[in-house]
Amino acid sequence: MERKADAKTRSGLDVLVAGAGYVGLATAVSLKQARPHLAVALVDAAPAGAWQRDGRASAIAAAACRMLDQLGVWAEIAPQAQAITEMIITDSRSADPVRPVFLTFGGEVAPGEPFAHMVANKSMNGALRARAETLGIDIIEGVAVQGFETNGAGITVHLADGAALTARLLVAADGVNSKLRDMAGIKTVKWDYGQSGIVCTVAHERPHNGRAEEHFLPAGPFATLPLKPDGDGTNRSSIVWVERTEDAKALVEGDDLVFEHELEQRFGLKLGEIRVADKPRAWPLGLTIARAFVAPRVALAGDAAHGIHPIAGQGLNLGFKDVAALAEVIVEADRLGQDIGALDVLERYQQWRRFDTVQMGITTDVLNRLFSNDITPLRTVRDIGLGLVERMPRLKEFFIRQASGLAAGTPRLLKGEAI
């Protein structure tokens, strides 16, 4: 689908994006669509076609859907996307015979517009790559960035194959363990939760009807997220299951029957018989927030700037907020004839995004510590709190708008507006 660019021929770029995941691709597409004269390229360390083997799915908030529509890719993604029509929250132990529902959310931020969709990663990545190709964006695959140096007018980026690229701005979208962040000398606030997230797809007998569920259990949240039925009509859901790291490792690497038994204890039989439809995987959870989002000629975006706990399902949506804010700042600077890689321009992006990111990091950290335990007084307090929110429609509406990404200060792309 995408072109394989010859890195040795690329010089005089305006923007080089490192990382061809959703955040990197969306950044490149946003900039090239708004300002076609900009020379934009992507470089990615992953081998060509690696993205096609990603069987996971992601929760995409309404604001992100609006942005993807504005970028011209939502029409391609939508047929494979599953609307989340309802969200329920429970607080219990896995052995409890009944899980009382403490909080429910309706699934629309506007008539006919769900507050979120579940989208297959492969579908989203493929649509963004196709759009990048249409816009003439080069994608250099299978080559890592080895280093870079800045000068007054730009940045020279050295690749592992010996090639050197010059640009006015380097966008680091290379993940939570970003090497470019380290190369830029940007420190992080970081700690480990001692938890791991298990991800798998579950096939089940009865339809989910678009309902998502989050069960707060002593070891961590267990989320059931609705997926589109597969090609033969099998009902499916995506599972994000948080456990203590040593327990998660034992579950994923141990006997399949033990895993399925433990899964059934948490999933229940409300949707009939269940079976694991793919190989479960686990990854360690922690909080990582960059102390700065920019450096001379460098901007961090997505997980390179922040990695948070999945308890609120906002990780990818935070990344899309970065994309929309960075694109708006760069496009406006270019219209004004300013240097798009100058530090004073990049600091506008940092001021826009850093407070919101730190706030979300603190929120998810507090929620995880509050709910991932079995301390009776804390359980009582949090259940009372959930019950109060359930009885306050305006507060529920506020939380829905927050979850949908449509809060105050939202960048224009996330409102579905052109930049």
N, C-alpha and C positions, 0 to 999 in steps of 0.2 A: 504493500500500500504506500508506504512512505519512501522517499528517495534516500539513497545512501550518499551523502555528500562526501566529496574529497576534501578533507580538512586542510590539506596542504595548499589548496587554491583559495582558501577563504581569508580575506584580510579586509580591513576597513569596515567591519560590522558596526552597526549601531548598538545592538543588544545581543549578547550571547547568554543563553539560558542553560545552566548545567543541571540536568535531571529531566528525563522525559516521562515522568509520571503525570498524574492529572494536573497538579499545580504548575509544573513546568510547561506542559503543553498548553494549558489555559492561559498562562502568562504570555507565551509567544503568540498565540492566536489573537488574544485581546489587543496586543500592541500592533500587530500587522494589519488586523482588520480596521482599526481606527486610524492608523497612519501608514498607508501602503508603501510610502516612500522609504520607510525605515528598513534597513537590512537586518533581519532577525534570523538567528540560527539556534539550534539545540544540539547539545552534546550529551551523550548518555553512556554510562559505564556498562550497563546491562547488555548482554548479547542481543543481536537482532532477533525479534520474535519472542523474547522472553515474556513480554506482557501478555501474549496469547495463552500462556499456561497458568494465568492467575484465575483460579476458580472462585475467588471471594466476591462478596457484594458489599456495597457501602450505602449508608443512609444519607440521602441528599436532601437538604432542607429546601423549602419553597424558594427562598431567595437564590440559592445556587441553581435551582431549576430555571429561574428567570434569567440568570446570567448565561446558562448554557443555551437557552433559547435565543438570547440576544447574539450569541456567538455562532448561531446557525447550526447547532448540533443536536438540540433537544428533540427535534422531529425524528431523527434517526434513533435516538436512545429510547424515546417514550414507549414504543411497542414492547420493549423488553423490561420496562420499569413497572414496579408494583407500588401502587399508592398505599400509604399507611392511613387507613380510615379511622383508626381508634388506637389509643394507647392506654394501657392500664398498668398500675404500679401496686405491688404487694410487698409485704414485709413479714417474713416467716422463717422457719427452719425447714430444711429439705424433708425431714421426717414428719412434719405436721400434716395431719389428714385433710385439713382445710386451710386454704390461703385466702384470708379476707382481703378484698380489694379496698385500698385506702384512697386511691386517687385515679380518676379517669380523665382523659382528654379527648375531645372531639377532634377530628382530623382535618379541619378546613380553616385556612386563614382568610379565605374569601370564597363565595359560592363557586363550587366546582374546582377549587384549588386546594388540594391536600397540603398539610403543613410539611410533609416529607414524602419521599419515594425511596424504595430500595432499588438500587441499580447494580447490575453485574459490572464488576470492575473492567472486564474485558470489553464489554459493550461501550462503556464510557471512554476508555482509552482508544478504542478503534475509531470512534466517531471523531474525537479530537485530532487524532493522527490524520484522518481523511481530510478534515478541515484545514489542517496545517499544510498538507500537500496542495490543496486547492489554492491556498494563499501564496504558495511558493516558498514556504519555510523549509530550509535544509535541516535534516536530522542526521547527525553523525553518531552512529551506534557502535557499541562495543569498545569504546575508548574512554578512559578516565582522564580527568584533569589532574595533572601532576604538580602544577604550580602556576603562579602568576606574579607579575609585578606591575605596579602602576606608575604612570608618569603624569605630568600635568594635563595632558590631553586625552589620555585613555588608559587602557589596561591591555597587557599582553598575556595571553593564556597559553600555557604549554601543556600539550597532551602527551599521553603515555607512548604514543607511536612516533614521537619526535616532532610532530607538527606544532606550529605556533599560530594562534589566531589573535587578531587585534580587534578591540571593540571599545565603545565609549562606556558601556555598562555591562557588568557580569551579574546575573541573577542566580543565586545559589538556591536550587530547589532539589538538593541531593539527599534529603532525608534527615531523620533525627540524629544519626551519627555522622553528620555532615563533615567531610574533610575540608571543604572550602571554607566553612565557618572557622575551623582551626587555622587554616592557612591565613585567613584574614586577621587572626589574633583576637577573635571575639570569644570571650569567656561565657560560661553558662552557669545558671543555678540548676542543680541537678541532684535528684535522689531517687533511690529505688524503693518500690512499695513492698517488695517481697512477695508480689503476686504475679501471675501470668494469665494472659487471656487465651482461652482455647476457642478456636474458630472451626466450625464445620457446618455442613448443610445436612438437614434432616428431612427425609421424606415421610409424609404422614397420610393417614387414610382419609380424613375429612378436610374440607377447605378451611383456611384460616380467616376468610372474609376480610382480609386487610388489617387484622388486629395485630398490633405489636404488644408484647408484655415484657415488663422488667420486674423480676423477683429479687428483692434484696435479701440475700442469704448471709449467714455469719461470715463465710469466707470471702464474699464479694458478690456483685450482681450477676444474675443469670438472665440474659435478654434473648427473647424469641422475636425474630424480625421476619415479616412476611415476604416471600419471593413469588415471582410469577411461576405458574406451573411449567414444568419442562416440556419438551417437544411431544411426549406421549401423554401429557395431561396429568402427570404425577404432581400432587400437592407438595410444596416444599417450603421450608423456613430456614433462615440463617440463624445460627446460634453464636452468641458471644458469651462465654462462660468464664468467669473470673474465679480462680482458685489460688491458694498458696502455691508458690513456685514449685516446691518439692512434690506437692500433690498433683499439680498439673502435669509435671514431667512424668510421674508414675502412670497417670491416666492415659496420656498420649502414647507412651512407649510400651504400655503393658498389654494385657490380654483384651481383645476386642469385646468379649462378652462382659468383662468387668466394666469397660467403658460404657457400653450400651445400658447396663443395669444402672450405673450411676446417672447417666443421662436421663433415663426414664424416671428416676426418682425426682429429678428436678423439672423435667418437661411435663410429666403427667400423661394421662391418657385422654385428655379432653378432645384431642383430634384423632382419636383411635390409635391403631398400631403405628409405631414409628420404627424407622431404621436409619442408620447413618449412611448418607449418600456419597460421602467422599472421605478422604483421609484427614482426620483431625490434626490441626497444628496448633502449637502454643508459642507465644512470644512474651518476653518479660515486660512488665509495666513499670513505668516510672514517670517522674515529672522532669522535663527539661525545658528551660526557658533561656534564650540567649540574652545576655546582659545588654546587648545592642543589636538592632536589626539591620544596621548599615555600617559600612566602612568606606573609605575612599574608593569609588568606582564599583562597589559591591553592595547588593541588597539581598537579604535573606528572605525566603518565602516558604510557607508551608512548614513541614516538620523540621526543616533546617533551623527555623526560628523558634519553634515550640513543639513539644511533645507532651500531651496531657493524658490523663486517665480516660478510658472510654465510657465511664459511668454515665455521662450525659450525651454521648454519641455526637460530639461536636468537633472532633479532631479534623476531619476532612473539610468540614464547613468553615472552620477557622482558616484553613489554607486557602479556600476560595475567597474569603474576605480579604486576605493578603493580596491575592491576584487582582481583585477589583480595585482595591485602594492603590496598589502600586501602578496599575495600568492608568488609572485616572490621573495620578500625580505626574507620570511620565508624559502622557499625551498632552496634558495642560502645559507642561514645561516646554514641550516641543512646539506647540502652537505659539507660545510666547517667544520662541527663538532662544530659549535657555539651553544650557548644556545638560542633557538628560542624565548624565552620570555624575554631575557635580554634587558635592556633599550637602550643600544647602538644599538642593532639590530632594535628595534622598531622605533628608531629615524630616521633610513634610510627611513622607510615608511612615517613618518611624513614629512620629508624634501621633499619627492617626491610628496606628495599629497596636502600639505597645501596651497602652493602658488596658484596652479591651482584652488583649491576650493574657496579661498578668491577672486580670480580674477573673477570666475564665479558668486559668490554671489554679488560682486559689480556691475558686468555687468547687471545681472537681476534686481538689485535694481534700477540702473540708467534707464534701459529700461522701467520699470514699472512707474517710476516717470515722464519720458518723454512722454509716450504714454497714460497713464491713466488720461487724463485731457482734457478740452475743451478750452484751452487757445490759441487764434488764432495765435499769433506770434510763439508759440512752434509748433503748427500744421504745419505752413508754413515751419519752419526749418526742422522738421523731414520728411515731405513729399519730400522736395528738396533732403535731404540725401538719402532717399529710392530710389528716381529717379536716383541719381548719381550711386548708387550701381548697379541698374538695367542695366546701360549703361557701366559697367566695368566688362567684363567677368572674368578677373583674380581675381578680388576682390570677385566676386560671387563664383568662384571656391574655394577660401580660406574659405569663410563662410560655404560652403557645407562640406568641409573636417573637419572644426571645429565641425559642427553639427553631422557629422558622427562618431566623436570620434577618427579620424585617424590623429590628429595633431602630431607635434614633441613631443618626449618624451613618446609616448604611450607604456605601458607595453606589453610584448610579447603575453600574452593571447589575448589581444584586437587586435593584428595583426593576430590572428589565429595560433600562434606558440606555441608549447609546452614549458613548463618551466622545 
